[in-house]
Amino acid sequence: MKRLLLATALLAAPMLAQAADAPKIDPAKLAAHIKVLSSDDFEGRGPATAGETKTVAYVVEQMKAVGLEPGGDLQNDGTRAWTQDVPLAMFDIDGPVSAHVMVGGQHMMLAQGEQVAIRAAMTNIDKVSIKDAPIVFAGYGVKAPERNWDDFKGMDLKGKLLVVLINDPDFETGSGDFGGKAMTYYGRWTYKFEEAARQGAAGLLIVHETAPASYGWATVKNSNTNTMFDIVRKEPAKSHPALEGWIQRDVAVNLFKAAGLDFETLKKQAQSRDFKPVELKGATFSADYKVKHQTIISKNIVGKVTGAKRPDETIFFTGHWDHLGVGAPDAKGDKIYNGAVDNATGIAAMLEMGRLAASGPKPERSMVFLAVTAEEKGLLGSEYYAANPLYPLAKTVGVLNTDALDPSAPARDFTISGNAKLTLLDDLIAKGKAVGRTYTPDPATEAGYFYRSDHFPFAKRGVPAISFGSGEDLVEGGVAAGKAASDAYRINAYHQPADEWNDSWRLDGMTADIALVYSVGIDLANATRWPAWGEGSEFKAVRDATAAQRK
């Protein structure tokens, strides 16, 4: 989860109450892991780079050092490796991007990274060449039969360039067919690209607006103009149009105006199920750029403590080891996207929890520590694992994901990504209450965080899964200070080179977070109960279908 608090140095503050038997997390070990993983030597931990090689070697070394067993791919001799091979398709734009619009006799160049952020094509083609494609505004780009919603209304969109809005039609109004402010999967950019492919469009540009996207243009630019990865697909064009990208809001507004249309008026119309796609009369889009593509093998890293009584039942602790690698320089010329908070903190947390699990009495169930690759490329490592599980998903008790914990300040509360209802959350709330911490529901469900962390590929296959989030009600400064720090991180550091180690971090808040997560995990590891999804959850039915395997 990316709602992080990067507060400046705080004065010493009294810690919240801690249970006498609370897990003893070592802040010095956490600091050492974060510093190493986010150092310039690790080059931003990009998959398929020297940074990956160093990261995998370091995490495996640390798993060995704390006493975990290898839990990865089965080898010929029946033993397990420390890693799971993850085949990924890798795509890079080769050379400059030429993109422009002709409208009303006016020629508008679109500068890559500044006015548009165009991704390397992920359809195994060597070149994208689009000439004079008609431009169509397709609202939110949603086709949801169960909601009687169709932004396309049967229009033939083959060969056309679609422009759509980010998030759901309910985002502006707070109520409607999509459940209000909380984002559904239809609001995610991943869905919009997939639907454009199903519609046969030549390409899709998503209009960037900071509030509905939940991040600024710098995040869009940095995440979309570098190397792209995908799982290996037999027919990638069924999942991706040839051109995928984003367009700055002001550029889109000017484009619509030049075509005699008002952006805000059309945006309001798009919030109704009666909306019909609108062609920008006299406007065409052209683009040319080359693409390099290859298949590489990345690595998920897997450590394990085998259960003493029910070893085939597993509790998972997950986090992603990757970040954005080396990319476009910031204003200071820094090109290394270190990813200290996102997600060296989560991997440091996992290693500490692994140390506790390996050094304590054998749990009854097995505990698996899974550090996944390519989260920043679309949850690809966790998606691959969930599609190719090393341990049966039906007997995976639950998943506790740590993604971007707050290393700077303790909070009175905690949260999770999204608003899912499940008994795993009930367990977390009860553990929090025992140490004086309260649960705050995700205050930004409109940002779609539930779909943006590595618990999601497990959840959609029915496994009870949550992604833990540090709280915003700081011990010093309360909610106002927490929200200010969260906003500052998102604007100034998230997916930027500024996400670096900070000597002012105290780590006492992070240690409290980890102790809370681990307490839930170790309790489940020594229990016989199975967490379940709440009534009405979209994941309940698929979980219930495997109930017989858990008797």
Secondary structure by P-SEA (a helix, b strand, c coil): cccccccccccbbbbcccccccccccaaaaaaaaaaaacccccccccccaaaaaaaaaaaaaaaaaccccccccccccccccbbbbbbbbbbbccbbbbbcccccbbbbbccccccccccccccccbbbbcccbbbbccccccccccccccccccccccbbbbbbcccccccccccccccccccccccaaaaaaaaaaacccbbbbbbbcccccccaaaaaaacccbbbbccccccccccccccbbbbaaaaaaaaaaacccaaaaaaaaccccccccccccbbbbbcbbbbbbbbbbbbbbbbbbbccccccbbbbbbbcccccccccccccccccccccccaaaaaaaaaaaaaaaacccccbbbbbbbcccccccaaaaaaaaaccccccccccbbbbbccccccccccccccccccccaaaaaaaaaaaaacccccccccccccccccccaaaaaaaccbbbbbbbbcccccccaaaaaaaaaaaaacccccccccccccccaaaaaaaaaaaaaaaaaaaaccbbbbbcccccaaaaaaaaccccc
